[in-house]
Amino acid sequence: MALGSALLVLTLVKPAVWAATLTSHVNPFLGSAGGGNNFPGVARPFGMVKLGPDLHDPGKDAYSGYLPHGEFSGFSMMHEQGTGGAPKYGTVSQLPLVGNLSNPLSNKTVSRSGTDQASVGYYKAQTSEGIVVELSASAHAGIYQYTFPEGSHGSVLVDISHVLPSFRGQGLGQGYKGGNITIFHDSHYEGHGVYDNGWNRSPDWSIYFCGYFDTAPINNKTYVGTDAGGSEEQTGGFATSSSSSNRVGGVFSFQESAVTSRVGISWISTEKACRHVQDEIPEGTDLHSVVQDAQSEWESKVLSKVTTTSTNQTSLTLLYTSLYFMHLIPTNQTGENPKWSSEEPYYQDIFTYWDLFRCSTALMQVLQPEAYEEQIRSLIDIWRFDGYLPDARSSNYNGRTQGGSNADNILADAYVKGVRGAVNWDDGYRAMVKDAEVAPPNDPVDPMAPDSSTKEGRGALPDWIKLGFITPRYTRAVTRAVEYSCNDFGLYQVASGLGKNDDAEKYLNRSRNWQNHWNPNTTSLGFSGFVVPRDENGFIDTDPLRDGGYWGDPYYEANSWAYSWASVHDMKQVIDMMGGAQTVVKRLDTMFTKGVDGSSGTIFDSTNEPMFNIPYLYNYVNRQDLSVSQSRNIAKTYYLTGANGLPGNSDAGAMQTWLLWNMIGLYPVTGQTTFLIHSPWFESLTIELGGGKKLHVTAKGGDGNGDSNIQVQRLQVNGKDWRKNWLTWDDIFADGGSLDFELGGSPSNWFTGELPPSPAS
């Protein structure tokens, strides 16, 4: 969708009674096509309900439920934001239909008519049968408003077996395992479904639901159905099944053309699902009031955290849409944990710390310090009861771990930046030590990587502890080695802070073991030295331009050109091993030069997280100007305002937070208090830090849009001249502060101070 069309859609669906606020800059369709996998439906910040359409287009996975093409298979209550791997959820669904329904439990779909419309807290679609569907949501409940064609026989199908399918052939497709539905005399319905699988290979999980129709149906029926035998009507308003082959569901038929449905969900019970909808969207609530409440919540809790004087509509759309999408998951399920009782907060739907640890969680701490402390506490509580910190988690189940145990990075980053409150850091450190010292059982076995667990922890620990490197007996060996090094640096940071000096020395030494994979004789494009596979007999040859892979390969989703830069905690050593500062500049430049790898693009891949840090590494060799030019070129080239506006999979907002840091003019170095300085987009930007603290960022001499005059001529931090190309958390975030830039068109020699720290070197 072009920008003009998107803005028109947002205007059309916003009734005049809704005040024009920051939410008007959010385009829910941005990144919903072209592999971005953004969820354009309705939700609250960190809300359990994410209500939106499920589109069926055979052969194409609808990761967030939405596809730009296809037919509606339902409008369901549960989705995830920007995920890959395979779809998850698409559960607790309704599908409006016209006419007498035969065999309702037969994977029915209906075509769409026209273009779906959306704004914050509101979604609108029309089916080819002329039914208008409007949606909004609270944290644990959703509201559907249907307008059937006059004189039609309108029905709503509730299909308990409905899930988002996967067509990728990787054994990750979700399965329906059974469920039940009861329709009561007042025509409200309750029940639950049991499902499994999805991107995290989760075993059976149950979700409970409770739905009300505020318009009385003229009749309702329950069904049990199989593909072979069709749908059989049940008596007594009840249908149940404990088999994946027997679907259950209900059909509600209406004479009225306007029908409103309110539905609550719970991981605990139908009683709690009913309580959620009664508390959050009680009888008599109209759709527009839920929309207004949603907009107010997004405005107050998220969007107003960042304000700017800019009037550039493109920049404002990118800014506020990015803020919106980074706050959809993780899901705040406090009070909705089906696995254990605890006084601690509970967050899940973590996709995934492999994607998020480089820059997303650092921004979450800046913007949402209270929620972030709760997320840290939740991680530690998951370790207490499930045995390991999650690298990812969905349907209350850890998995899948792609590289290292990167929750260790998250905890270390929070610790060094002063997250305390009610966090039990003794337990937090014990959880990290479990990751660092105890290999998880390989159960269940992942057929895409059968050598060791992908559920949690560090599956390749036996090699790591015994040898100090990881042999090809383990998949993703090089990726794991560089990430285990980073994880161990995180343990060093927390051990140091807790006064555990022997542990600190041990893990600092282990954090350098990425060097054991460094082959100085591996060459590519005239450069020597790359991280490569190895075994007890030595290094294994590889072509750094062609060695990127997937679950069963030495490198995961990137090649050795990328992973050779990964050890930012030991960057001075990286630079030395690459041949010094001048060679590093040339090597970085090569990554951004089109065609050097024989393709039409560059070695640098803007679509994937292992590359996120790379444009900013020029700061370590005193070329801050090149960090500015390279990162700004990426931001302006690959981040756009339309449906194809993301360079790659959002990964729960990872892509969006990379862009937001570029706008601010800083980049975080995870596990350290360091922020690398580049150049801000806006003449003025203010960030609310909580507790009445603020960060003010100003830029004189630029164009206010971040397009030209982007080079730093002068910088003052808290009113004083600043010569380093980096700063720390305490400088501007701990108590608030100010960054005042003067910008120009050419590089300057302003940054003459010491280079960013390299603590493991």
Secondary structure, DSSP 8 states (H G I E B T S, - for coil): --HHHHHHHHHHTS-TTS---GGGG--TTTTSSTT-----SEE-TT-S-EEEEEEEBTTB--TTS--SSSEEEEEES---SS--SS-----SEEEEEES--SS-TTT--EEB-S--EEETTEEEEEBTTS-EEEEEE-SSEEEEEEE--TT--EEEEEETT------SSSS---EEEEEEEEE-TTS-EEEEEEEE-STT----EEEEEEEEESS--SEEEEEEEETTTEEEEESTTEEEESSTT-EEEEEEEESSSEEEEEEEEESS-HHHHHHHHHHHS-TT--HHHHHHHHHHHHHHHTGGGEEE----HHHHHHHHHHHHHTTS-SEE-TT--SS---SS--EE-B--HHHHTTTHHHHHHHH-HHHHHHHHHHHHHHHHHHSS--SSEETTEE----SS-THHHHHHHHHHTT--TT--HHHHHHHHHHHHH------S--TTSTTS-SSSS-TTHHHHHHHSS--TTSTTHHHHHHHHHHHHHHHHHHHHHTT-HHHHHHHHHHTTGGGGGEEEEEEETTEEEEE--EETTEE----TTT--B-TTSSSBSS-HHHHTT--GGGHHHHHHHHT-HHHHHHHHHHHTSTTTTSSSS-SS-TTSGGGTTGGGGGGGGT-HHHHHHHHHHHHHHH--SSTT-SSS--TTTHHHHHHHHHHHTEEE-TTSSEEEE---SSSEEEEEEETTEEEEEEEESS-SSSSS--EEEEEEETTEE--SSEEEHHHHTSS-EEEEEEEESS--S---S-----TT-
